[in-house]
Structure formats: C-alpha cells, structure tokens
C-alpha cells in the first residue's frame, strides 16, 4: 500500500525468475488482429494479513503480496453490468479478473486483504483522489470532500493486553472470556463468510424477524468453545453468553482482523471542523466521473 509498498513488495515476490516474469507477461499480453500488442501492467499489493491466516492449501498461505493487473475498459463493463450488480457479483467478478493467479478466488480473500486490493485497484485505475459527499460528524452538514487514497495504511492492531492466543496452524485464535472463563476459538472471516452473514440478515428481515447483527456475525466466526464444535451448542452459548463476554469477544476479534485503516482527514467547509472520517464507499469509488 502507500507506505513503503514498493520496497516491501519488491523484496517479497514469491517467484522473480525470468521464466516466471515472462509467463506472467504472456498471460496479460493483448494481441490484436492488426499487429497491435501490449502488456497490461501488473502490480504487487501488500496484504494486511501477510498470508499468515490462510490454511496451508490456500494459494496465499504465507504470501505477503498478491499480484494484480491494472483495470481495463472490459473491467469497467463488468462493474456496470446490470445482471452482475443485481446479483451483487460485480466486485467479485472484477477481482477474479484482475488477480493474476487464477487459483485465487476473490471470495476466499480475507476481508482486509480484499479491501487492500480494491483500494489499490482504484488508485491505479482512476488515481488516488476520491471526491465524494460526506457528512460532518460535528454539524451534520453534507458536502463534497476529497480523500487521498494514498494515505490509507494497514491497521497495526495490538492484542497484547487481551487474553488471546494464536494463531494456530489453521489460522485460528483462542480468546479467553473474562466472565465465564470459556475459551472461544475464532477464525477470520473471508468474502464468502461476509456474504453468508448478509444472507442470514436479509432473510430475517424478509421474514420480518428480529435483526441479530451481533450474534449473526459471531456465529460465523466462532469455531469452538472449550473444544465443543457442535453448532447448536455453540449457537446457544453465543446467544446466552454474558454481555461482558460478548463485548470482550467483539473487541478482541476486531483487533485480530488484519485490515486497512480507511479513516482519512476531513475538513468541514461549514463549521471548519478538522477531523478524521471513515471514507464512504459510494458509487463514485469506481465511477468517479459519474
């Protein structure tokens, strides 16, 4: 990303032989009927996870970077496809297209790694300036603000003061809860998991059931409690654990998630407040010219 990305990724490329570079270039080379040919540029994106939390069989296991090619006009067609947008598949299809290693599927990326790839893709497609309407947290005024995406950095979370062990060989962590003393094993969520959480919440809303955003997400990332893996028992524990434990688990889990910090400087033209604001993902993120 923005901080020392070139230096770190240059040293971290998994295979930098002449043969591998030639093979990658051939994969991204365009050959026209009239003799017009060129190689679509590629970049190495530094992963917030550094590949530490992928299982051994995943292509990104222990890989600090992932190679992507720059967006093309064809990729813009993907982003504007009504059919893909309706199904919520446009972004996944874009990521599948631009990731050079086709054994890596977009929905298998950890959430933070996925976010890093999206920001990096946006920068190389349209530049680092992202102008969109934002709401001032002080006066509530809505106004356009320009965010510099080059200032986005990796989150440097610290769980040293929390009772957390791991990661295990499978990339899971053990969180010891303060009230019950239970040991909850958790895993980091991928794109597939996020979609599952959204589906469950949408189904509950569709069936006019009470929304359960907190426990729904917990059920997705809790693997076991005190070694118990039976899903019905886990769900019962999650729904009935003391609030102190539930809050502790959420804080610890959020600190564990490798991600990027999308809070950037914000200056309100109305009240003059200078603060930091989480960058809103609106339609302008990938369609800056409307």
Buried (B, 14 or more C-beta within 10 A) or exposed (E): BBEEBEEBBEEBBBEEEEEEEEEBEEBBEEEEEEEEEEEBEBBBBBBBBBBBBBEEEBBBEEBBBBBBBBBBEEBBEBBEBEEBEEEEBBBBBBBBBBBBBEEBBBBBBBBBBBBBBBBBBBBBBBEBEBEBEBBBEBEEEEEEBBBBBBBBBBBEBEBEEBBBEBBEEEBBBBBBBBEBEBBBBBBBBBBBBBBBBEEBBEEBEEEEEEEBEBBBBBBBBBBBBEEEEEEEEBBEBBEEBEEEBBBBBEEBBEBBBBBBBBBBEBEBEEEEBEEEBEBBEEEBBBEBEE
